[in-house]
Amino acid sequence: QVQLVESGGGLVQAGGSLRLSCAASGRIFSIKIMGWYRQAPGKQRELVAAITGGGSTNYADSVKGRFTISRDNAKNTVYLQMNSLKPEDTAVYYCYARVLVSVPYEYDYWGQGTQVTVSS
């Protein structure tokens, strides 16, 4: 089984920065996509950013220019650098990975979530 371990969440003031990390371990042949979703209380979970093994990225419009996703394929780790944080960024952030366990078996995995709170 694949496990995603997240770190880096916390409490910051508006305008501050946080860096989230997520490391995947277990039975992994390759990871097609890694990314971050977030969910605020009473709201739907939404995609924040995603990155492929080749480095292609996708961002929610609300975070473009402020957040940067990166990936270390050798470490099976994805990062989310969050700058200029706003109170509306407050949410539980979930790491996501689509993993090729063995050909042709591909599955989605989720981290446990890490709380990001931005105070005004």
N, C-alpha and C positions, 0 to 999 in steps of 0.2 A: 504494500500500500504506500501511497505517496503522502507525505506530510508537509504542510506549509507552515512555517514558523515566522511570525511577524514581530517586529519591534520598532520602536521609535515614536510611538504615540505619546501624547501628553497634553499639558495645558500651556498655552502661550497667549500673549497679548496680540491684539490686532496689529498687523504689520510685521509680526515676527515670522520665524521660519521653523520648520521641522523637517526631518528626513526619515522617512519610513523605509524599512528593509523587510524583505521576505525571502527566506531561503527554503528551497524545496529539497527534500531528501526522500530516499526510498527506491522503489523499483522504477527507474526512469531510463528509457531509451533515448528520448529527446523531448524537449519542451517546445511546442509549437508557438504558444502565446503565453505571456505573463502580463498581468495588469492589476489595476486597483479599481474597486468599486467602493461606493460609500452609501450609507443609509442613515438619515436623520429620523428621529422618532416621528411616527405618523406619516412618513413619506416613503415613496418607492425607492428601491435600490437603483442606483444609477452608475453608469460607467464613468470613471474619472480619467483614466489613461490606460493604454495598452501598448505592448511592444512585441514584435515578432522576433524570432531568432536572428533574422537578417537585419534587425534594427529599425524596421518601419514602425512609426508611432502614430497613435490616435489619441486626441484629447477632447474632453468635453469643452464646449465653447466657454463655459464659465471659469475654466482654469487656464486657458491658453495664455501664454506669456508669464504666468506665475509659477506653474508647476512644471517639472521636468522628470520624465520617466527614463530610466536607464536599466541596463541589464548586463550582468556578468555571466555569460554562458558557461564558463568553466566552473563557476561556483553555483550554478543554478539559482541565482539570486537576482531579484528585481528591486529597484530602489525608486522612491518617489520623493524628490526634493520639492518641498512646498515653501514658497516664498510669498511675501506680501499677504499673509493670511488674513482672512476676513471672518467675522462672526458667522456668516452663512456657510463657511467651510466646516463648521462643527458637525460631526457625524462619526459613526463607527465606520472605519475603513477596513475593507476586506481584500486580502490578497487572492488572486485568481490565477490558475494555471491550467492550460490544456496540455495534457501530457500523453505522449506516445509511450505506453508502458512496454509493449512489444508489438511488432507488426502482426496484424493491422489494428491493434486495439488501442483506442484513443479515448481518454476520459477527462472530465473536468474535476478540478479540485479547488477547495476553498480553505482559506485560513480561518482562524477563530474570530478575527476582528480585533482591531485596536482603536481605542477611543482617541479622537482628536477634538479638543475643545479650544475655541478661540474666544477670548474675552474682549469686550469693548472697553 
